[in-house]
Amino acid sequence: MKSLFYLSGLLLVLIPTHLWAFDWRYEGRFRASSQVLFDPPPGFSHFDNEVELRNGLVGTLFEKDGHIFNYEVVGDLIYTGGIREENGLVEEYDARFFRAWIRYEKDDFKIRGGRQQILFGASTLFRPLGFFDTRVISGIIPLTRGVDGVRSTYFPSSTSLVQGWAVPGQRGNHAIVGLRGEGNYGPIEAGAVFQYHPATDLNFLADFNLEMIQMGYHLKGEKIIGYWNESRLDIQQDQPGDPLRFDTVLGADYTFDIGQGLHVLVEYFLRTQEKEFTNLDLKQDRTLQVMGLQLDQPVGIDVVWRLFFFFDLSDQSFQIAPQIEYNISDQVYLYAVARIGGSISGDNSTGRLFRESPFFYTGTESSAGLALIAYF
């Protein structure tokens, strides 16, 4: 991150001051949430509390003859108390950049450096191409934390793009590098991606310590219903024989004419891997199958209800996450949320979607709570 700030500073120096067209827009968010756990591990709090203040600026540094420099700098101040802090999963007080980037664009070309989100793909609940996606999709307004890197994008036409990125580790000279293309072909949106993923110290990313070559694709279309397929193949480079792992998602959605529109989305996720591929699953299963369902519907102009349901076909654990959003005023929202888990097999100690431990917090325990979010 430090080197990217140096690069941003150099760009500022190189722009003659009489050409600056500096403008800015303030963005802020306040969020306070509290959840109660129904059955926490012995000796730990029943509550998980969090208060967040997000503030920042978005705007333009320079614009002349089609050359544009934009920026976004947004920081988070976070307090966390309760069971996550007691388990050492988070710090009680934390301050960090949520976004911090500068972007140059000219005609059909853009390049951005700094802390940014890198998201693409067609799937919603399961995301094989979410290389840098840290969202909990059933959470409240899920946003990825972003990564420190450089990303460039070229638009050959109004319906296609080519994009490349480099995301360095925090220490050493290893960097995740990738290239993807995306375009519309008749009624179908199609994309392909290739990425080299060395072992890094970016431990907030999945499989951060594995060296892999990764490639994948997505297809998305609509014919009465929306439908998509997203897949990824991993080739592990630091194991003998270069073992393989394959993830794929099939999904569809449709909005029924019920009330103000009942949106139904369903996805099927499959993972299979060779036995030599490093297995991070608690049960060491080499084949995983999970079904996901999302329902959402507005009620009047102030209320939206949502329901997420996940079922692991392999170990028969499940998780249900209902959510109600109420718009108190123009920029203030109240959320009532819950997470209810269980297992049809009756084994709650090793489930992937619901697991209870007598020693530590797993993050899948059943809970309910409230959250207040205000934008300013």
DALIN-V859176 format. One record per pair of residues at least 6 apart in sequence whose C-alpha atoms are under 6 Angstrom apart, sorted by sequence separation. I is the first residue (numbers start at 1). J is the second residue. D is the distance in whole Angstrom. If there is no record, write none. Layout:
BEGIN
i=I j=J d=D
i=I j=J d=D
END
This chain:
BEGIN
i=40 j=46 d=6
i=62 j=68 d=6
i=104 j=110 d=6
i=155 j=161 d=4
i=168 j=174 d=6
i=169 j=175 d=6
i=183 j=189 d=6
i=202 j=208 d=6
i=221 j=227 d=6
i=236 j=242 d=5
i=255 j=261 d=6
i=256 j=262 d=5
i=298 j=304 d=4
i=327 j=333 d=5
i=349 j=355 d=5
i=62 j=69 d=5
i=85 j=92 d=6
i=104 j=111 d=5
i=135 j=142 d=5
i=154 j=161 d=6
i=168 j=175 d=4
i=183 j=190 d=6
i=220 j=227 d=6
i=235 j=242 d=6
i=236 j=243 d=6
i=255 j=262 d=5
i=297 j=304 d=6
i=311 j=318 d=4
i=326 j=333 d=6
i=348 j=355 d=5
i=349 j=356 d=5
i=61 j=69 d=5
i=103 j=111 d=6
i=121 j=129 d=6
i=135 j=143 d=6
i=154 j=162 d=5
i=167 j=175 d=5
i=182 j=190 d=6
i=200 j=208 d=6
i=220 j=228 d=4
i=235 j=243 d=6
i=255 j=263 d=4
i=297 j=305 d=6
i=310 j=318 d=5
i=326 j=334 d=5
i=348 j=356 d=6
i=37 j=46 d=5
i=60 j=69 d=6
i=61 j=70 d=6
i=103 j=112 d=4
i=135 j=144 d=5
i=153 j=162 d=6
i=167 j=176 d=5
i=182 j=191 d=4
i=199 j=208 d=6
i=200 j=209 d=6
i=219 j=228 d=5
i=235 j=244 d=5
i=254 j=263 d=6
i=296 j=305 d=6
i=310 j=319 d=5
i=325 j=334 d=6
i=355 j=364 d=6
i=36 j=46 d=5
i=60 j=70 d=4
i=102 j=112 d=6
i=134 j=144 d=5
i=153 j=163 d=4
i=166 j=176 d=6
i=181 j=191 d=5
i=199 j=209 d=4
i=219 j=229 d=5
i=234 j=244 d=6
i=254 j=264 d=6
i=296 j=306 d=4
i=309 j=319 d=6
i=325 j=335 d=5
i=354 j=364 d=5
i=36 j=47 d=5
i=59 j=70 d=6
i=102 j=113 d=6
i=133 j=144 d=6
i=152 j=163 d=6
i=166 j=177 d=4
i=181 j=192 d=6
i=199 j=210 d=5
i=218 j=229 d=6
i=234 j=245 d=5
i=253 j=264 d=6
i=295 j=306 d=5
i=309 j=320 d=5
i=324 j=335 d=6
i=35 j=47 d=6
i=59 j=71 d=6
i=80 j=92 d=5
i=101 j=113 d=5
i=152 j=164 d=5
i=165 j=177 d=6
i=180 j=192 d=6
i=199 j=211 d=5
i=218 j=230 d=4
i=233 j=245 d=6
i=253 j=265 d=4
i=295 j=307 d=5
i=308 j=320 d=6
i=324 j=336 d=5
i=342 j=354 d=6
i=35 j=48 d=5
i=58 j=71 d=6
i=79 j=92 d=6
i=101 j=114 d=4
i=151 j=164 d=6
i=165 j=178 d=5
i=180 j=193 d=4
i=198 j=211 d=4
i=217 j=230 d=6
i=233 j=246 d=5
i=252 j=265 d=6
i=273 j=286 d=5
i=294 j=307 d=6
i=308 j=321 d=5
i=323 j=336 d=6
i=341 j=354 d=5
i=34 j=48 d=6
i=58 j=72 d=4
i=79 j=93 d=5
i=100 j=114 d=6
i=101 j=115 d=6
i=151 j=165 d=4
i=164 j=178 d=6
i=179 j=193 d=6
i=197 j=211 d=6
i=217 j=231 d=6
i=232 j=246 d=6
i=252 j=266 d=6
i=272 j=286 d=6
i=294 j=308 d=5
i=307 j=321 d=6
i=323 j=337 d=5
i=34 j=49 d=4
i=57 j=72 d=6
i=78 j=93 d=6
i=100 j=115 d=5
i=150 j=165 d=6
i=164 j=179 d=4
i=179 j=194 d=5
i=197 j=212 d=5
i=216 j=231 d=5
i=232 j=247 d=5
i=251 j=266 d=6
i=272 j=287 d=4
i=293 j=308 d=6
i=307 j=322 d=4
i=322 j=337 d=6
i=33 j=49 d=6
i=57 j=73 d=5
i=78 j=94 d=5
i=99 j=115 d=5
i=150 j=166 d=5
i=163 j=179 d=6
i=178 j=194 d=6
i=216 j=232 d=4
i=231 j=247 d=6
i=251 j=267 d=4
i=271 j=287 d=6
i=293 j=309 d=5
i=306 j=322 d=6
i=322 j=338 d=6
i=33 j=50 d=5
i=56 j=73 d=5
i=77 j=94 d=6
i=99 j=116 d=6
i=149 j=166 d=6
i=163 j=180 d=5
i=178 j=195 d=4
i=196 j=213 d=5
i=215 j=232 d=6
i=231 j=248 d=4
i=250 j=267 d=6
i=271 j=288 d=5
i=292 j=309 d=6
i=306 j=323 d=5
i=321 j=338 d=6
i=32 j=50 d=6
i=56 j=74 d=4
i=77 j=95 d=5
i=149 j=167 d=4
i=162 j=180 d=6
i=177 j=195 d=6
i=215 j=233 d=5
i=230 j=248 d=6
i=250 j=268 d=5
i=270 j=288 d=6
i=292 j=310 d=5
i=305 j=323 d=6
i=321 j=339 d=5
i=32 j=51 d=4
i=55 j=74 d=5
i=76 j=95 d=6
i=162 j=181 d=4
i=177 j=196 d=6
i=195 j=214 d=5
i=214 j=233 d=6
i=230 j=249 d=5
i=249 j=268 d=6
i=270 j=289 d=5
i=291 j=310 d=6
i=305 j=324 d=4
i=320 j=339 d=6
i=31 j=51 d=6
i=55 j=75 d=6
i=76 j=96 d=5
i=161 j=181 d=6
i=176 j=196 d=6
i=194 j=214 d=6
i=214 j=234 d=5
i=229 j=249 d=6
i=249 j=269 d=5
i=269 j=289 d=6
i=291 j=311 d=5
i=304 j=324 d=6
i=320 j=340 d=5
i=31 j=52 d=5
i=54 j=75 d=6
i=75 j=96 d=6
i=76 j=97 d=6
i=161 j=182 d=5
i=176 j=197 d=5
i=194 j=215 d=4
i=213 j=234 d=6
i=229 j=250 d=5
i=248 j=269 d=6
i=269 j=290 d=5
i=290 j=311 d=6
i=304 j=325 d=5
i=319 j=340 d=6
i=30 j=52 d=6
i=54 j=76 d=5
i=75 j=97 d=4
i=160 j=182 d=5
i=193 j=215 d=5
i=213 j=235 d=5
i=228 j=250 d=6
i=248 j=270 d=5
i=290 j=312 d=4
i=303 j=325 d=6
i=319 j=341 d=4
i=30 j=53 d=5
i=53 j=76 d=6
i=74 j=97 d=6
i=75 j=98 d=5
i=160 j=183 d=4
i=193 j=216 d=5
i=212 j=235 d=5
i=228 j=251 d=5
i=247 j=270 d=6
i=268 j=291 d=5
i=290 j=313 d=6
i=303 j=326 d=5
i=318 j=341 d=6
i=29 j=53 d=6
i=53 j=77 d=5
i=74 j=98 d=5
i=159 j=183 d=5
i=192 j=216 d=6
i=212 j=236 d=4
i=227 j=251 d=6
i=247 j=271 d=4
i=267 j=291 d=6
i=289 j=313 d=5
i=302 j=326 d=6
i=318 j=342 d=6
i=29 j=54 d=5
i=52 j=77 d=6
i=74 j=99 d=5
i=159 j=184 d=6
i=192 j=217 d=4
i=211 j=236 d=6
i=212 j=237 d=5
i=227 j=252 d=4
i=246 j=271 d=6
i=267 j=292 d=5
i=289 j=314 d=6
i=302 j=327 d=5
i=317 j=342 d=6
i=318 j=343 d=6
i=341 j=366 d=6
i=28 j=54 d=5
i=52 j=78 d=4
i=73 j=99 d=5
i=191 j=217 d=5
i=211 j=237 d=5
i=226 j=252 d=5
i=246 j=272 d=5
i=266 j=292 d=6
i=288 j=314 d=6
i=317 j=343 d=4
i=340 j=366 d=5
i=28 j=55 d=4
i=51 j=78 d=6
i=73 j=100 d=4
i=191 j=218 d=5
i=211 j=238 d=6
i=226 j=253 d=5
i=245 j=272 d=6
i=266 j=293 d=5
i=316 j=343 d=6
i=339 j=366 d=5
i=27 j=55 d=6
i=51 j=79 d=5
i=72 j=100 d=6
i=190 j=218 d=6
i=225 j=253 d=6
i=245 j=273 d=4
i=265 j=293 d=6
i=316 j=344 d=6
i=339 j=367 d=5
i=27 j=56 d=5
i=50 j=79 d=6
i=72 j=101 d=6
i=117 j=146 d=4
i=190 j=219 d=5
i=225 j=254 d=5
i=244 j=273 d=6
i=265 j=294 d=5
i=338 j=367 d=6
i=26 j=56 d=6
i=50 j=80 d=4
i=71 j=101 d=6
i=116 j=146 d=5
i=189 j=219 d=6
i=244 j=274 d=6
i=264 j=294 d=6
i=338 j=368 d=4
i=26 j=57 d=5
i=49 j=80 d=6
i=71 j=102 d=4
i=115 j=146 d=6
i=116 j=147 d=6
i=169 j=200 d=6
i=189 j=220 d=5
i=243 j=274 d=6
i=264 j=295 d=5
i=337 j=368 d=6
i=25 j=57 d=6
i=49 j=81 d=5
i=70 j=102 d=6
i=115 j=147 d=5
i=169 j=201 d=6
i=188 j=220 d=6
i=263 j=295 d=6
i=337 j=369 d=5
i=25 j=58 d=5
i=49 j=82 d=6
i=70 j=103 d=5
i=115 j=148 d=4
i=188 j=221 d=5
i=243 j=276 d=6
i=263 j=296 d=5
i=24 j=58 d=5
i=25 j=59 d=6
i=48 j=82 d=4
i=69 j=103 d=5
i=114 j=148 d=5
i=187 j=221 d=6
i=243 j=277 d=5
i=317 j=351 d=5
i=319 j=353 d=6
i=336 j=370 d=5
i=24 j=59 d=4
i=47 j=82 d=5
i=48 j=83 d=6
i=69 j=104 d=5
i=114 j=149 d=5
i=262 j=297 d=5
i=318 j=353 d=5
i=335 j=370 d=6
i=23 j=59 d=5
i=68 j=104 d=6
i=113 j=149 d=6
i=261 j=297 d=6
i=317 j=353 d=6
i=335 j=371 d=5
i=23 j=60 d=5
i=45 j=82 d=6
i=68 j=105 d=5
i=113 j=150 d=4
i=317 j=354 d=6
i=334 j=371 d=6
i=22 j=60 d=6
i=45 j=83 d=5
i=112 j=150 d=6
i=334 j=372 d=5
i=22 j=61 d=4
i=67 j=106 d=5
i=112 j=151 d=5
i=333 j=372 d=6
i=21 j=61 d=6
i=66 j=106 d=6
i=111 j=151 d=6
i=333 j=373 d=5
i=21 j=62 d=5
i=111 j=152 d=4
i=332 j=373 d=6
i=20 j=62 d=5
i=110 j=152 d=6
i=332 j=374 d=4
i=110 j=153 d=5
i=331 j=374 d=6
i=109 j=153 d=6
i=331 j=375 d=5
i=109 j=154 d=5
i=108 j=154 d=6
i=108 j=155 d=5
i=128 j=231 d=6
i=128 j=232 d=6
i=4 j=114 d=6
i=1 j=148 d=6
i=41 j=358 d=5
i=41 j=359 d=6
i=38 j=367 d=6
i=37 j=367 d=4
i=36 j=367 d=5
i=36 j=368 d=6
i=35 j=368 d=5
i=35 j=369 d=4
i=34 j=369 d=6
i=34 j=370 d=6
i=33 j=370 d=6
i=33 j=371 d=4
i=32 j=371 d=6
i=32 j=372 d=5
i=31 j=372 d=6
i=31 j=373 d=4
i=30 j=373 d=6
i=30 j=374 d=5
i=29 j=374 d=6
i=29 j=375 d=4
i=28 j=375 d=6
i=28 j=376 d=5
END
